[in-house]
Amino acid sequence: MRHTHAKARSIVLTAGLVVGLAAGTTSTAVAAPAQVACAATSAHVPSNAAGPSDCDPVGIPIDLGEPTDGATDTWQSTETNGVGYAIPADWTGREIVGDGGSGHEWESPEVAVSDEFGDLHWRILVQSPFVSQEMPDPKELNEVGFYASYIDIEGASEAVLVAAQTGHWADPSVETIDFQVYVQSASTGVVSRFMGELPAGAEGQFLLDNFVPTIEP
């Protein structure tokens, strides 16, 4: 059973997630086209969707649900630099280097958006260790227009989730659930970051609910 450190689990938008550009088996993740709501004020605030205290969050807040029993039984177990997690069985991954360090980017077979960047899939980017090696403070995120929350994850001394439903950065008409999860290992102190874009609605909610608790730092 997963619980939060506060009564309400508030989750918000993480716009402008990085995009992996394939280069053989290794790719470099670069910033998405800017859809700036406010000026960024913190290293842990999502790069294109944060700002001063009078900045309203963009997107529809989403509550993190309880995991579904047996939902991940057929998912593939994997790891990134010693951090274990599970990914849906039909997703494929590749090594990347992103703004938060090296790691893996995983993509669904389903195409989310097709544009000048090509076919963009639903994805999860895993970076461990995260380059800043410090956990974000949900209170600070809330003060700049976000509604972040602590969550409990097995093997973690601390974990923070930020997520919401909004328009895809490449095509605002396509609804997505954008999220980031920061996890600090209880045994090593290493901070890992998980982030991605999932389908809007029930499908994305299912993936988010069941992906998050599989993380085992």
MARPALO-375843 format. One record per residue: residue number from 0; residue in three letters; x, y, z of N, C-alpha, C, CB in turn. Coordinates in steps of 0.2 Angstrom, whole numbers. Atoms other than C-alpha are relative to their C-alpha. Glycine has a CB too. Example, Ala and Ser with C-alpha at 12.3 -4.5 7.8 and 13.67 -1.06 7.14 Angstrom:
# MARPALO-375843
<0, ALA, <4, -6, 0>, <62, -22, 39>, <4, 6, 0>, <-5, 0, 6>>
<1, SER, <-4, -6, -1>, <68, -5, 36>, <-4, 5, 3>, <2, 2, -7>>
//
This chain:
# MARPALO-375843
<0, MET, <4, -6, 0>, <0, 0, 0>, <4, 6, 0>, <-5, 0, 6>>
<1, ARG, <-4, -6, 1>, <7, 17, -5>, <-4, 6, 4>, <1, 2, -7>>
<2, HIS, <3, -5, -4>, <4, 32, 6>, <4, 7, -1>, <-1, -1, 8>>
<3, THR, <-4, -7, 1>, <9, 51, 5>, <1, 2, 7>, <-5, 5, -4>>
<4, HIS, <-2, -3, -7>, <16, 62, 19>, <-5, 5, 1>, <7, 3, -1>>
<5, ALA, <5, -5, -1>, <1, 74, 17>, <-7, -3, -1>, <1, 6, -4>>
<6, LYS, <7, 3, 1>, <-18, 71, 17>, <-1, 0, -7>, <-5, 4, 4>>
<7, ALA, <1, -1, 7>, <-19, 77, -1>, <6, -1, -4>, <-4, 7, -1>>
<8, ARG, <-5, 1, 5>, <-9, 70, -15>, <-1, 5, -6>, <1, -7, -2>>
<9, SER, <1, -5, 5>, <-7, 85, -26>, <5, -1, -5>, <0, 7, 2>>
<10, ILE, <-5, 2, 5>, <1, 82, -43>, <-1, 6, -5>, <-1, -7, -3>>
<11, VAL, <1, -5, 5>, <5, 95, -57>, <4, -1, -6>, <2, 7, 3>>
<12, LEU, <-3, 0, 6>, <11, 98, -74>, <7, 0, 0>, <-3, 6, -4>>
<13, THR, <-7, -1, 2>, <28, 95, -80>, <1, 1, -7>, <5, -6, 3>>
<14, ALA, <0, -1, 7>, <29, 103, -97>, <7, 1, -2>, <-4, 7, -1>>
<15, GLY, <-7, -1, 3>, <44, 104, -109>, <5, -5, 2>, <3, 7, 2>>
<16, LEU, <-5, 5, -2>, <51, 87, -105>, <5, -1, -6>, <-4, -7, 1>>
<17, VAL, <-5, 1, 5>, <67, 82, -114>, <-2, -5, -5>, <6, -2, 3>>
<18, VAL, <2, 4, 6>, <66, 73, -131>, <6, -4, -2>, <-3, 4, -6>>
<19, GLY, <-6, 4, 2>, <78, 59, -135>, <1, 0, -8>, <0, -8, 3>>
<20, LEU, <-2, 0, 7>, <86, 61, -152>, <4, -6, -2>, <3, 6, -3>>
<21, ALA, <-3, 6, 2>, <91, 44, -159>, <7, 1, -3>, <-4, -5, -3>>
<22, ALA, <-7, 0, 4>, <110, 41, -164>, <3, -6, 1>, <4, 6, 3>>
<23, GLY, <-2, 7, -1>, <112, 23, -166>, <-3, -3, 7>, <8, -1, 1>>
<24, THR, <3, 3, -6>, <110, 14, -149>, <0, 5, 6>, <4, -6, 2>>
<25, THR, <-1, -5, -5>, <114, 30, -139>, <-3, 7, -3>, <7, 1, 2>>
<26, SER, <3, -6, 2>, <105, 47, -140>, <1, 5, 5>, <-8, -1, -2>>
<27, THR, <0, -6, -4>, <105, 64, -133>, <-6, 3, 1>, <6, 5, -2>>
<28, ALA, <6, -3, -2>, <90, 71, -124>, <1, 8, 0>, <-3, -3, 6>>
<29, VAL, <0, -8, 0>, <87, 90, -128>, <-6, 3, 2>, <2, 2, -7>>
<30, ALA, <6, -3, -3>, <75, 102, -122>, <-5, 1, -6>, <1, 7, 2>>
<31, ALA, <5, 0, 4>, <58, 102, -130>, <-1, 8, -2>, <-7, -3, 2>>
<32, PRO, <2, -7, 1>, <51, 118, -139>, <-3, 3, 6>, <-4, 0, -7>>
<33, ALA, <3, -3, -6>, <47, 131, -126>, <-7, 2, -1>, <4, 6, 1>>
<34, GLN, <7, -2, -1>, <29, 133, -120>, <0, 3, 7>, <-5, -6, -1>>
<35, VAL, <-1, -3, -7>, <34, 145, -106>, <-6, 3, 3>, <6, 5, -1>>
<36, ALA, <5, -3, -4>, <21, 149, -93>, <3, 5, 4>, <-4, -6, 4>>
<37, CYS, <-3, -5, -5>, <32, 158, -81>, <8, -1, 0>, <-2, 0, 7>>
<38, ALA, <-7, 1, -1>, <51, 160, -78>, <2, -5, 5>, <4, 7, 1>>
<39, ALA, <-2, 5, -5>, <60, 146, -70>, <4, 3, 6>, <4, -6, -4>>
<40, THR, <-4, -3, -6>, <66, 149, -52>, <3, -5, 4>, <-5, 4, 4>>
<41, SER, <-3, 5, -4>, <72, 132, -46>, <3, -5, -5>, <-5, -3, 5>>
<42, ALA, <-3, 6, 4>, <84, 118, -53>, <-5, -6, 0>, <6, -2, 3>>
<43, HIS, <5, 6, 0>, <70, 106, -48>, <-7, 1, -3>, <-1, -3, 7>>
<44, VAL, <7, -1, 3>, <55, 115, -56>, <1, -2, -7>, <-1, 8, 2>>
<45, PRO, <1, 2, 7>, <50, 108, -73>, <2, 6, -4>, <-6, -3, -2>>
<46, SER, <-3, -6, 3>, <60, 119, -85>, <-4, 5, -3>, <5, -3, -5>>
<47, ASN, <4, -4, 4>, <46, 126, -95>, <-6, 2, 3>, <-1, -2, -7>>
<48, ALA, <7, -1, -3>, <32, 127, -83>, <0, 3, 7>, <-4, -6, 0>>
<49, ALA, <0, -2, -7>, <37, 136, -67>, <1, 7, 0>, <6, -4, 4>>
<50, GLY, <-1, -7, 0>, <38, 153, -61>, <-1, 3, 7>, <-4, 4, -4>>
<51, PRO, <1, -3, -6>, <35, 166, -47>, <-6, -2, 4>, <0, 7, -1>>
<52, SER, <6, 2, -4>, <22, 164, -33>, <-7, 1, -3>, <1, 3, 7>>
<53, ASP, <7, -2, 3>, <8, 172, -43>, <-1, -4, -7>, <0, 7, -1>>
<54, CYS, <1, 4, 7>, <11, 159, -58>, <-5, -5, 2>, <7, -2, -2>>
<55, ASP, <5, 5, 0>, <-4, 148, -60>, <2, -6, -3>, <-7, 2, -2>>
<56, PRO, <-2, 6, 3>, <-1, 130, -63>, <-4, -1, -7>, <-1, -6, 4>>
<57, VAL, <4, 1, 6>, <-5, 124, -81>, <-1, -8, 0>, <5, 2, -6>>
<58, GLY, <2, 7, 1>, <-14, 108, -84>, <-5, -2, 6>, <6, -5, 1>>
<59, ILE, <5, 3, -5>, <-26, 97, -74>, <3, -4, 5>, <-6, -4, -4>>
<60, PRO, <-3, 5, -5>, <-20, 90, -57>, <-3, -7, 0>, <-1, 4, 7>>
<61, ILE, <2, 8, 0>, <-20, 71, -56>, <1, -3, 7>, <3, -3, -6>>
<62, ASP, <-1, 4, -6>, <-22, 61, -40>, <3, -7, -2>, <-6, -1, 4>>
<63, LEU, <-3, 7, 1>, <-10, 46, -39>, <-4, -5, 3>, <7, 0, 3>>
<64, GLY, <4, 6, -3>, <-20, 30, -37>, <4, -5, 3>, <-5, -2, -5>>
<65, GLU, <-4, 6, -3>, <-16, 14, -28>, <1, -5, -6>, <-5, -3, 5>>
<66, PRO, <-2, 5, 6>, <-7, 1, -39>, <-6, -6, 0>, <6, -3, 2>>
<67, THR, <5, 6, 2>, <-18, -13, -47>, <3, -6, 2>, <-3, 1, -7>>
<68, ASP, <-3, 6, -1>, <-15, -30, -40>, <2, -4, -6>, <-4, -4, 5>>
<69, GLY, <-1, 4, 6>, <-6, -41, -53>, <2, 4, -6>, <-5, -5, -1>>
<70, ALA, <0, -4, 6>, <-5, -26, -65>, <7, -1, -4>, <-2, 7, 1>>
<71, THR, <-7, 0, 3>, <14, -27, -68>, <3, -7, 0>, <5, 4, 4>>
<72, ASP, <-3, 7, 0>, <16, -46, -67>, <3, -2, -7>, <-6, -5, 1>>
<73, THR, <-2, 2, 7>, <19, -47, -86>, <5, 6, -2>, <-5, 0, -5>>
<74, TRP, <-5, -5, 2>, <30, -31, -86>, <7, -2, 0>, <-1, 6, 4>>
<75, GLN, <-7, 2, 0>, <49, -32, -89>, <3, 4, 5>, <3, 2, -7>>
<76, SER, <-4, -3, -6>, <60, -29, -74>, <7, 2, -3>, <1, -5, 5>>
<77, THR, <-6, -2, 2>, <75, -19, -78>, <4, 5, 5>, <-1, 4, -7>>
<78, GLU, <-4, -4, -4>, <88, -7, -71>, <4, 5, -3>, <4, -3, 5>>
<79, THR, <-4, -5, 3>, <97, 9, -74>, <5, 2, 6>, <-3, 6, -2>>
<80, ASN, <-5, -1, -4>, <114, 10, -65>, <-2, -2, 7>, <2, 8, 1>>
<81, GLY, <1, 3, -6>, <108, -1, -51>, <-7, 2, 3>, <5, 2, 5>>
<82, VAL, <6, -2, -2>, <91, 7, -49>, <-5, -5, -4>, <-2, 7, -1>>
<83, GLY, <5, 5, 3>, <77, -7, -52>, <-6, 3, -1>, <0, -6, 3>>
<84, TYR, <7, -2, 1>, <60, -3, -60>, <-3, -5, -5>, <0, 7, -2>>
<85, ALA, <3, 4, 5>, <48, -11, -71>, <-4, 4, -6>, <-6, -5, 3>>
<86, ILE, <2, -3, 6>, <42, -6, -89>, <-5, -5, -3>, <5, 3, -4>>
<87, PRO, <4, 5, 4>, <27, -13, -99>, <4, -4, -5>, <-5, 4, -4>>
<88, ALA, <-4, 5, 4>, <32, -28, -109>, <2, 2, -7>, <-4, -7, 0>>
<89, ASP, <-1, -1, 7>, <30, -21, -126>, <4, 7, -1>, <-6, 1, -3>>
<90, TRP, <-4, -6, 0>, <40, -5, -122>, <8, -1, -2>, <0, 5, 6>>
<91, THR, <-7, 1, 1>, <58, -3, -129>, <4, 6, 2>, <1, -1, -8>>
<92, GLY, <-5, -5, -3>, <73, 6, -122>, <6, 1, -4>, <1, -1, 7>>
<93, ARG, <-6, -1, 3>, <89, 14, -127>, <4, 5, 5>, <0, 3, -7>>
<94, GLU, <-4, -5, -5>, <104, 23, -118>, <-1, 7, -3>, <7, -2, 0>>
<95, ILE, <1, -7, 2>, <102, 42, -118>, <5, 4, 5>, <-7, 2, 1>>
<96, VAL, <-3, -5, -4>, <111, 57, -111>, <-5, 6, 0>, <7, 2, -2>>
<97, GLY, <5, -6, -1>, <99, 70, -104>, <2, 6, 4>, <-7, -3, 2>>
<98, ASP, <-2, -6, -4>, <99, 86, -95>, <1, -2, 7>, <-6, 6, 0>>
<99, GLY, <-1, 3, -7>, <99, 76, -79>, <5, -5, 1>, <-6, -2, 3>>
<100, GLY, <-5, 5, 0>, <113, 65, -84>, <-1, -6, -5>, <1, -3, 7>>
<101, SER, <1, 6, 4>, <115, 48, -92>, <-6, -5, 2>, <6, -4, -1>>
<102, GLY, <5, 5, -2>, <102, 34, -92>, <-4, -3, -5>, <-6, 4, 4>>
<103, HIS, <4, 3, 5>, <88, 26, -102>, <-6, 3, -1>, <-1, -8, 2>>
<104, GLU, <7, -2, 2>, <73, 31, -112>, <-4, -5, -3>, <1, 6, -5>>
<105, TRP, <4, 6, 2>, <59, 19, -114>, <-6, 3, -4>, <-2, -4, 6>>
<106, GLU, <6, -2, 4>, <45, 21, -127>, <-5, -5, -1>, <3, 3, -7>>
<107, SER, <5, 5, 1>, <29, 13, -130>, <-1, -1, -8>, <-7, 3, 2>>
<108, PRO, <0, 1, 7>, <25, 5, -147>, <-5, 5, -3>, <-2, -7, -2>>
<109, GLU, <5, -5, 2>, <10, 18, -148>, <3, 6, -2>, <-5, 0, 5>>
<110, VAL, <-3, -6, 2>, <14, 34, -157>, <-5, 5, 3>, <0, 1, -8>>
<111, ALA, <4, -5, -3>, <8, 49, -147>, <-1, 6, -5>, <4, 3, 6>>
<112, VAL, <0, -5, 5>, <12, 63, -160>, <5, -1, -6>, <2, 7, 4>>
<113, SER, <-4, 0, 6>, <19, 64, -178>, <1, 7, -2>, <-3, -5, -5>>
<114, ASP, <-1, -7, 3>, <27, 81, -183>, <7, 0, -3>, <-1, 5, 6>>
<115, GLU, <-6, -1, 3>, <43, 88, -189>, <6, -4, 4>, <2, 8, 0>>
<116, PHE, <-5, 4, -3>, <52, 78, -176>, <0, -7, -1>, <0, 1, 8>>
<117, GLY, <2, 7, 2>, <45, 62, -183>, <-5, -3, 5>, <7, -4, 1>>
<118, ASP, <5, 4, -5>, <35, 49, -173>, <2, 1, 7>, <-1, -7, -2>>
<119, LEU, <-1, -1, -7>, <35, 54, -155>, <-4, -5, 4>, <-1, 7, 3>>
<120, HIS, <3, 6, -4>, <30, 39, -143>, <-1, 3, 7>, <3, -6, 0>>
<121, TRP, <0, -1, -7>, <24, 39, -125>, <6, -3, 3>, <-6, -4, 3>>
<122, ARG, <-7, 2, -2>, <40, 38, -115>, <1, 1, 8>, <5, 4, -4>>
<123, ILE, <-2, -1, -7>, <48, 37, -98>, <8, 0, -1>, <-2, -6, 4>>
<124, LEU, <-7, -2, 0>, <66, 44, -96>, <2, -1, 7>, <1, 7, -2>>
<125, VAL, <-3, 1, -7>, <76, 37, -81>, <7, 2, 0>, <0, -8, 1>>
<126, GLN, <-7, -3, -1>, <92, 46, -75>, <2, -1, 7>, <0, 8, -2>>
<127, SER, <-3, 2, -7>, <102, 39, -61>, <7, -2, -1>, <-4, -7, 3>>
<128, PRO, <2, -5, -5>, <112, 46, -53>, <-2, 7, -4>, <5, 1, 5>>
<129, PHE, <2, -7, 3>, <103, 63, -56>, <5, 5, 2>, <-7, 2, 3>>
<130, VAL, <-6, -4, 0>, <116, 76, -59>, <0, 5, 6>, <1, 4, -6>>
<131, SER, <0, -5, -6>, <110, 88, -45>, <1, -4, 7>, <-6, 4, 0>>
<132, GLN, <0, 4, -6>, <110, 74, -32>, <-3, 3, 6>, <8, -1, 1>>
<133, GLU, <3, -3, -6>, <98, 83, -21>, <-8, -1, -1>, <2, 7, 2>>
<134, MET, <7, 1, 1>, <79, 81, -18>, <-3, 6, 0>, <-3, -5, 5>>
<135, PRO, <3, -6, 0>, <67, 94, -23>, <-5, 1, 7>, <-5, 1, -6>>
<136, ASP, <4, -1, -5>, <56, 102, -9>, <-7, 1, -2>, <3, 6, 5>>
<137, PRO, <7, -1, 3>, <37, 100, -13>, <-2, 7, 2>, <-4, -5, 3>>
<138, LYS, <3, -7, -2>, <34, 116, -2>, <3, 5, -5>, <2, 1, 7>>
<139, GLU, <-3, -5, 4>, <46, 126, -13>, <-4, 0, -7>, <7, -1, -1>>
<140, LEU, <3, 1, 7>, <38, 119, -29>, <-7, 3, 1>, <-1, -7, -2>>
<141, ASN, <6, -3, -1>, <21, 124, -22>, <0, 7, 0>, <-4, -3, 7>>
<142, GLU, <-1, -7, 0>, <27, 141, -19>, <1, 4, -6>, <5, 2, 5>>
<143, VAL, <-1, -3, 7>, <31, 144, -37>, <-5, -3, -5>, <7, -2, -3>>
<144, GLY, <6, 1, 5>, <14, 138, -44>, <-1, -8, -1>, <1, 3, -6>>
<145, PHE, <1, 7, 0>, <16, 119, -42>, <-4, -3, 6>, <6, -4, -2>>
<146, TYR, <3, 4, -6>, <7, 106, -31>, <3, -7, 0>, <-8, -1, -1>>
<147, ALA, <-4, 6, -1>, <20, 93, -28>, <-1, -4, 6>, <8, 2, 0>>
<148, SER, <1, 4, -6>, <19, 79, -15>, <5, -5, 1>, <-7, -3, -1>>
<149, TYR, <-4, 6, -2>, <29, 66, -6>, <-4, -6, -1>, <2, 1, 7>>
<150, ILE, <3, 7, 1>, <25, 48, -10>, <5, -5, 3>, <-1, -2, -7>>
<151, ASP, <-4, 5, -3>, <31, 32, -2>, <2, -5, -5>, <-3, -3, 6>>
<152, ILE, <-3, 5, 4>, <42, 20, -12>, <4, -5, 3>, <3, 3, -7>>
<153, GLU, <-5, 5, -3>, <50, 4, -7>, <7, 1, -1>, <-2, -7, -2>>
<154, GLY, <-7, -1, 1>, <68, 6, -4>, <3, 7, 0>, <2, -3, -6>>
<155, ALA, <-2, -7, 0>, <68, 25, -4>, <-1, 3, 6>, <-5, 4, -5>>
<156, SER, <0, -4, -6>, <72, 37, 10>, <-5, 6, -1>, <6, 2, 2>>
<157, GLU, <4, -5, 2>, <62, 50, 1>, <-2, 0, -8>, <3, 7, 2>>
<158, ALA, <2, 0, 7>, <52, 52, -15>, <-5, 5, -1>, <-3, -7, -2>>
<159, VAL, <4, -6, 1>, <43, 67, -23>, <-3, -1, -7>, <4, 6, 0>>
<160, LEU, <4, 1, 7>, <30, 66, -38>, <-3, 7, -2>, <-5, -5, 1>>
<161, VAL, <3, -6, 3>, <25, 80, -49>, <-3, -2, -7>, <5, 6, -1>>
<162, ALA, <3, 2, 6>, <12, 77, -63>, <-7, 3, -1>, <-1, -8, 0>>
<163, ALA, <6, -3, 2>, <-3, 83, -72>, <-2, -2, -7>, <-1, 7, 1>>
<164, GLN, <2, 1, 7>, <-13, 81, -88>, <0, 7, -4>, <-7, -3, 0>>
<165, THR, <0, -6, 4>, <-10, 94, -101>, <1, -1, -8>, <6, 5, 2>>
<166, GLY, <-1, 1, 7>, <-7, 97, -120>, <8, -3, -1>, <-1, 6, -4>>
<167, HIS, <-6, 2, 2>, <8, 88, -128>, <4, 6, -2>, <0, -6, -5>>
<168, TRP, <-4, -6, 2>, <23, 100, -130>, <0, 0, -8>, <7, -1, 3>>
<169, ALA, <-1, 0, 7>, <24, 95, -149>, <-7, 2, -3>, <3, -6, -3>>
<170, ASP, <7, -1, 3>, <5, 96, -152>, <-5, 1, 6>, <-2, -6, -4>>
<171, PRO, <5, -2, -6>, <-6, 105, -138>, <-7, -4, -1>, <0, 7, 1>>
<172, SER, <6, 4, 1>, <-21, 96, -146>, <0, -7, 3>, <-2, 1, -7>>
<173, VAL, <0, 7, -2>, <-15, 79, -140>, <1, 1, 8>, <6, -3, -3>>
<174, GLU, <-1, 0, -7>, <-18, 77, -121>, <5, -5, 2>, <-7, -1, 3>>
<175, THR, <-4, 5, -3>, <-5, 69, -111>, <0, 1, 8>, <8, 2, -2>>
<176, ILE, <-2, 0, -8>, <0, 65, -92>, <7, 1, 0>, <-3, -6, 4>>
<177, ASP, <-7, -1, -1>, <17, 73, -89>, <2, -1, 7>, <2, 7, -3>>
<178, PHE, <-2, 2, -7>, <26, 67, -73>, <8, 0, 1>, <-3, -6, 2>>
<179, GLN, <-6, 1, -2>, <42, 68, -64>, <0, -4, 7>, <4, 6, 0>>
<180, VAL, <-1, 3, -7>, <47, 57, -49>, <7, 0, 2>, <-3, -8, 0>>
<181, TYR, <-7, 0, -3>, <63, 60, -39>, <0, -5, 6>, <2, 7, 2>>
<182, VAL, <-1, 5, -5>, <69, 46, -28>, <7, 0, 3>, <-2, -7, -3>>
<183, GLN, <-7, 1, -4>, <83, 45, -15>, <0, -7, 3>, <1, 6, 5>>
<184, SER, <-1, 6, -3>, <89, 28, -11>, <2, 0, 7>, <6, -4, -4>>
<185, ALA, <-1, 1, -7>, <88, 23, 7>, <7, -3, 2>, <-5, -4, 4>>
<186, SER, <-6, 3, -2>, <104, 13, 6>, <6, 3, -3>, <0, -7, -3>>
<187, THR, <-5, -3, 3>, <115, 23, -5>, <0, 8, 0>, <1, -2, -7>>
<188, GLY, <1, -7, 1>, <108, 41, -5>, <0, 3, -7>, <6, 3, 4>>
<189, VAL, <0, -2, 7>, <109, 42, -24>, <-7, 2, -2>, <2, -6, -4>>
<190, VAL, <6, -3, 2>, <95, 53, -31>, <-1, -2, -8>, <0, 7, 1>>
<191, SER, <1, 2, 7>, <87, 46, -47>, <-6, 4, -2>, <-2, -8, -1>>
<192, ARG, <6, -3, 2>, <74, 55, -58>, <-3, -4, -6>, <2, 7, -3>>
<193, PHE, <4, 3, 5>, <60, 47, -68>, <-4, 5, -3>, <-4, -6, 3>>
<194, MET, <5, -5, 3>, <50, 58, -80>, <-2, -3, -7>, <4, 7, -1>>
<195, GLY, <3, 3, 6>, <39, 55, -95>, <-6, 3, -2>, <0, -7, 0>>
<196, GLU, <6, -2, 2>, <24, 58, -105>, <-4, -6, -2>, <1, 4, -7>>
<197, LEU, <5, 6, 0>, <9, 46, -104>, <-6, 2, -3>, <-1, -3, 7>>
<198, PRO, <7, -2, 3>, <-8, 45, -113>, <-4, 3, 5>, <-3, -6, -3>>
<199, ALA, <5, -3, -5>, <-21, 56, -105>, <-6, -5, 2>, <-4, 6, -3>>
<200, GLY, <6, 4, -2>, <-36, 48, -96>, <2, -6, 3>, <-4, -1, -6>>
<201, ALA, <0, 7, -4>, <-38, 30, -89>, <7, -3, -2>, <-6, -4, -2>>
<202, GLU, <-6, 4, 2>, <-23, 23, -100>, <6, 3, 4>, <0, 0, -7>>
<203, GLY, <-6, -3, -4>, <-10, 35, -93>, <-1, 0, 7>, <0, 7, -2>>
<204, GLN, <0, 0, -7>, <-17, 35, -76>, <2, -7, 3>, <-8, 1, 2>>
<205, PHE, <-2, 7, -1>, <-15, 16, -76>, <7, -1, 0>, <-4, -5, -5>>
<206, LEU, <-8, 1, 1>, <3, 17, -82>, <3, 4, 6>, <2, 3, -6>>
<207, LEU, <-3, -3, -5>, <7, 30, -69>, <-1, -3, 7>, <-3, 8, 1>>
<208, ASP, <2, 4, -7>, <-2, 21, -54>, <5, -6, 1>, <-7, -1, 0>>
<209, ASN, <-3, 7, -1>, <7, 5, -58>, <8, 1, -2>, <-3, -5, -5>>
<210, PHE, <-7, -1, 1>, <24, 12, -64>, <4, 2, 6>, <1, 5, -6>>
<211, VAL, <-3, -3, -5>, <28, 22, -49>, <2, -5, 6>, <-5, 5, 3>>
<212, PRO, <-2, 5, -6>, <27, 8, -35>, <5, -5, -2>, <-6, -3, 3>>
<213, THR, <-5, 5, 2>, <39, -3, -46>, <7, 2, 2>, <-1, -2, -7>>
<214, ILE, <-7, -2, -1>, <54, 8, -42>, <3, -3, 6>, <0, 8, 0>>
<215, GLU, <-3, 3, -6>, <66, -1, -30>, <7, 3, 0>, <-1, -7, 0>>
<216, PRO, <-7, -2, 0>, <82, 10, -28>, <4, -4, 4>, <0, 7, 3>>
//
